[in-house]
């Protein structure tokens, strides 16, 4: 069974929460709209948003963006390090 960002206790629940918070910050502070659910399940997209958030945090002096970008990066890298779930034959 594949995890969905809507699962009650799925492994990405924290990633979805952090992605949602970062999405709101980026929209309110810099006018950038992101895809929260895709950020929670796609590591490449999440890490690109982390890079963008850090860049804008430094340019616009928004330390809150750095904090949430760090959280998302940590959760994304932890998820990437977990072994992939085994599929039945």
CORPERA-V778854 format. One record per residue. N is the residue number from 1. PHI is phi in degrees with one decimal (none if undefined). Layout:
BEGIN
n | phi
N | PHI
N | PHI
END
This chain:
BEGIN
n | phi
1 | none
2 | -84.1
3 | -71.4
4 | -118.7
5 | -64.3
6 | -94.1
7 | -60.9
8 | -59.1
9 | -125.5
10 | -65.7
11 | -63.5
12 | -99.0
13 | -58.5
14 | -64.4
15 | -62.1
16 | -64.0
17 | -63.7
18 | -67.0
19 | -60.8
20 | -64.4
21 | -65.0
22 | -64.4
23 | -57.5
24 | -63.5
25 | -60.8
26 | -63.8
27 | -67.5
28 | -74.9
29 | -86.9
30 | -127.4
31 | 77.0
32 | -93.4
33 | -100.8
34 | -124.6
35 | -102.0
36 | -60.2
37 | -66.4
38 | -67.0
39 | -62.2
40 | -76.0
41 | -115.7
42 | -116.8
43 | -62.2
44 | -61.6
45 | -64.1
46 | -58.9
47 | -69.3
48 | -69.3
49 | -65.5
50 | -59.2
51 | -60.6
52 | -62.7
53 | -61.7
54 | -65.5
55 | -59.8
56 | -69.4
57 | -61.6
58 | -73.1
59 | -64.7
60 | -103.7
61 | 52.9
62 | -123.3
63 | -61.0
64 | -59.9
65 | -63.2
66 | -61.7
67 | -59.9
68 | -72.8
69 | -64.9
70 | -61.3
71 | -62.2
72 | -64.7
73 | -60.9
74 | -60.0
75 | -65.3
76 | -67.4
77 | -68.0
78 | -62.9
79 | -65.0
80 | -68.4
81 | -80.7
82 | -70.6
83 | -66.0
84 | -66.9
85 | -63.7
86 | -76.9
87 | -101.6
88 | -66.2
89 | -71.1
END
